[in-house]
Amino acid sequence: MNVSSNLEEIIKLTRASQALFMSSGLIIFIIGTFGNLANIILFIRLESLKTLASSMFLLASFFGNESVLIFGLLPRVIQGFQYYDFLGYSAFLCKARWYLRTVSATFALTSVCFASVDRYLVSCVNVHLQRFTTLNRARWTILIAAIFWLVVLSPFTVFYTTTAQSCFIADVIFAKFASYYSLFFYSILPFSILSIFSALTWRNLGVQQAIYVRAGGRLYDQITRMLIAQIIVLVFTSFPNAIFQLYTILTSTSSTFSLHYAQDNLANDICLVVGDLTFALPFYVYWIASPIFRKNVKSMLLIRRRITPPTNIQIA
């Protein structure tokens, strides 16, 4: 294949990537923003938020989710409509976008994992474990987690750079690290934590059904639906990115102008769009999995003065 043909293919692949964000990316941003804002409003208005640490962790994750869509997805959507990488013209915007996107995604997933751990502790027979995660501790945990990731991930502001109107990691070693980081913290670790603590929570509540039966309902039913739904969504939305990161770790492309690089870039963009669903779908997952959640959303949309605060069995 000659140079002219390669150039034409590169242009086609670049336009395909732009079209991807103009269509799918825009749709995901719109539905995700609506869902995240609805979650934030609902969890702030719920009276149970004043007494449940898990609600506090989930609320923090919603802010992280929306930050991912704003700092990570929205710039690519704008880029798609402008037909050029405007981040490549500003080193500050390039560094800020990837730094804040990475911090937000990690913080959001960390908060969800904290929520799953809290649910497990609440399900334990040991009273000390049940009372371990207080609201005050939850607030401090969220604050410490946010500061921790802001500091730990600060190297992203150093190694991202702009060259030839493109925003990317120039250092080969750090590029490898970024791939390992994405694979571990976006896929393996959250999936493992959610799976393990979901199983432990199911075991605890399954053994102690009588303790948690109230008003004709069972706490473990609601919790299990939510946790299983979260795990399923995480698996399907993070799996493509995990495969691509493994591929990136095992291979390398030296030239940013090669056809192979353009193909890899399009594959990466597809994985990014699918991965953004992790941060756009929680509201809809909760809607499907929890009848109590649906009830409270309907109450909120009807603008009733008081939203029914969920009891222990209603928190999913």
MOGIZI-V777931 format. One record per backbone hydrogen bond with DSSP energy under -1.0 kcal/mol. NH is the residue of the N-H (numbers start at 1). CO is the residue of the C=O. E is the energy in kcal/mol with one decimal. If there is no record, write none. Layout:
((NH & CO & E) (NH & CO & E))
//
This chain:
((6 & 2 & -2.3) (7 & 3 & -2.4) (8 & 4 & -2.0) (9 & 5 & -2.2) (10 & 6 & -2.5) (11 & 7 & -2.2) (12 & 8 & -2.2) (13 & 9 & -2.5) (14 & 10 & -2.3) (15 & 11 & -2.4) (16 & 12 & -2.2) (17 & 13 & -2.0) (18 & 14 & -2.0) (19 & 15 & -2.6) (20 & 16 & -1.9) (21 & 17 & -1.6) (22 & 18 & -2.0) (23 & 19 & -1.8) (25 & 20 & -1.9) (26 & 21 & -1.0) (27 & 23 & -2.1) (28 & 24 & -2.6) (29 & 25 & -2.2) (30 & 26 & -2.3) (31 & 27 & -2.6) (32 & 28 & -2.3) (33 & 29 & -2.4) (34 & 30 & -2.2) (35 & 31 & -2.3) (36 & 32 & -2.8) (37 & 33 & -2.5) (38 & 34 & -2.3) (39 & 35 & -2.4) (40 & 36 & -2.5) (41 & 37 & -2.6) (42 & 38 & -2.6) (43 & 39 & -2.9) (44 & 40 & -1.8) (45 & 41 & -2.0) (46 & 42 & -1.7) (49 & 46 & -1.3) (50 & 47 & -1.7) (51 & 48 & -1.8) (52 & 48 & -1.6) (56 & 52 & -1.2) (57 & 53 & -2.2) (58 & 54 & -2.4) (59 & 55 & -2.5) (60 & 56 & -2.0) (61 & 57 & -1.9) (62 & 58 & -1.7) (63 & 59 & -1.6) (64 & 60 & -2.0) (65 & 61 & -2.7) (66 & 62 & -2.3) (67 & 63 & -1.9) (68 & 64 & -1.9) (69 & 65 & -1.8) (70 & 66 & -2.2) (71 & 67 & -3.0) (72 & 68 & -2.4) (73 & 68 & -1.2) (74 & 69 & -2.7) (77 & 73 & -2.0) (78 & 74 & -2.6) (79 & 75 & -2.4) (80 & 76 & -2.0) (81 & 77 & -1.6) (82 & 78 & -1.8) (83 & 79 & -1.3) (86 & 84 & -1.3) (88 & 85 & -1.3) (89 & 86 & -1.3) (90 & 87 & -1.4) (94 & 90 & -2.2) (95 & 91 & -2.5) (96 & 92 & -2.9) (97 & 93 & -2.5) (98 & 94 & -1.7) (99 & 95 & -2.3) (100 & 96 & -2.6) (101 & 97 & -2.1) (102 & 98 & -2.1) (103 & 99 & -2.5) (104 & 100 & -2.5) (105 & 101 & -2.3) (106 & 102 & -2.2) (107 & 103 & -2.7) (108 & 104 & -2.5) (109 & 105 & -2.2) (110 & 106 & -2.4) (111 & 107 & -2.3) (112 & 108 & -1.9) (113 & 109 & -2.1) (114 & 110 & -2.3) (115 & 111 & -2.0) (116 & 112 & -2.0) (117 & 113 & -2.1) (118 & 114 & -2.5) (119 & 115 & -2.2) (120 & 116 & -1.7) (121 & 117 & -2.4) (122 & 118 & -2.5) (123 & 119 & -1.3) (124 & 121 & -1.1) (130 & 126 & -1.9) (131 & 127 & -1.9) (132 & 129 & -1.0) (134 & 132 & -1.2) (138 & 134 & -2.5) (139 & 135 & -2.4) (140 & 136 & -2.1) (141 & 137 & -2.6) (142 & 138 & -2.4) (143 & 139 & -2.4) (144 & 140 & -2.8) (145 & 141 & -2.5) (146 & 142 & -2.3) (147 & 143 & -2.4) (148 & 144 & -2.8) (149 & 145 & -2.3) (150 & 146 & -2.0) (151 & 147 & -1.9) (152 & 148 & -3.0) (153 & 149 & -2.1) (154 & 151 & -1.4) (156 & 153 & -1.8) (157 & 154 & -2.2) (158 & 155 & -1.5) (159 & 155 & -2.2) (160 & 156 & -1.1) (161 & 168 & -2.7) (163 & 166 & -2.1) (168 & 161 & -2.2) (170 & 159 & -1.3) (175 & 171 & -2.0) (176 & 172 & -1.8) (177 & 173 & -2.1) (178 & 174 & -2.7) (179 & 175 & -1.6) (180 & 176 & -2.4) (181 & 177 & -3.1) (182 & 178 & -2.5) (183 & 179 & -2.3) (184 & 180 & -2.5) (185 & 181 & -3.0) (186 & 182 & -1.5) (188 & 183 & -2.0) (189 & 184 & -3.2) (191 & 187 & -1.8) (192 & 188 & -2.2) (193 & 189 & -2.7) (194 & 190 & -2.6) (195 & 191 & -2.2) (196 & 192 & -2.7) (197 & 193 & -2.5) (198 & 194 & -1.7) (199 & 195 & -2.1) (200 & 196 & -2.3) (201 & 197 & -2.2) (202 & 198 & -2.7) (203 & 199 & -2.3) (204 & 200 & -2.4) (205 & 201 & -2.8) (206 & 202 & -2.3) (207 & 203 & -1.7) (208 & 204 & -1.4) (212 & 208 & -1.2) (214 & 217 & -1.5) (217 & 214 & -2.6) (222 & 218 & -1.2) (223 & 219 & -2.5) (224 & 220 & -2.3) (225 & 221 & -1.9) (226 & 222 & -2.0) (227 & 223 & -2.7) (228 & 224 & -2.7) (229 & 225 & -2.2) (230 & 226 & -2.5) (231 & 227 & -2.4) (232 & 228 & -2.6) (233 & 229 & -2.3) (234 & 230 & -2.4) (235 & 231 & -2.5) (236 & 232 & -2.2) (237 & 233 & -2.5) (238 & 234 & -2.1) (239 & 235 & -1.6) (242 & 238 & -2.4) (243 & 239 & -2.4) (244 & 240 & -2.3) (245 & 241 & -2.6) (246 & 242 & -2.0) (247 & 243 & -2.2) (248 & 244 & -2.6) (249 & 245 & -2.4) (250 & 246 & -1.8) (251 & 247 & -1.4) (262 & 258 & -1.8) (263 & 259 & -2.3) (264 & 260 & -2.4) (265 & 261 & -2.5) (266 & 262 & -2.0) (267 & 263 & -2.2) (268 & 264 & -2.5) (269 & 265 & -2.2) (270 & 266 & -2.1) (271 & 267 & -2.1) (272 & 268 & -2.4) (273 & 269 & -2.3) (274 & 270 & -2.3) (275 & 271 & -2.6) (276 & 272 & -2.0) (277 & 274 & -1.1) (278 & 275 & -1.6) (279 & 276 & -1.0) (281 & 277 & -1.9) (285 & 281 & -2.5) (286 & 282 & -2.9) (287 & 283 & -2.0) (288 & 284 & -1.9) (289 & 285 & -2.5) (290 & 286 & -2.5) (294 & 290 & -1.9) (295 & 291 & -2.1) (296 & 292 & -2.0) (297 & 293 & -2.3) (298 & 294 & -2.5) (299 & 295 & -1.9) (300 & 296 & -2.2) (301 & 297 & -2.7) (302 & 298 & -1.8) (303 & 300 & -1.4) (304 & 299 & -1.8) (314 & 311 & -1.4))
//
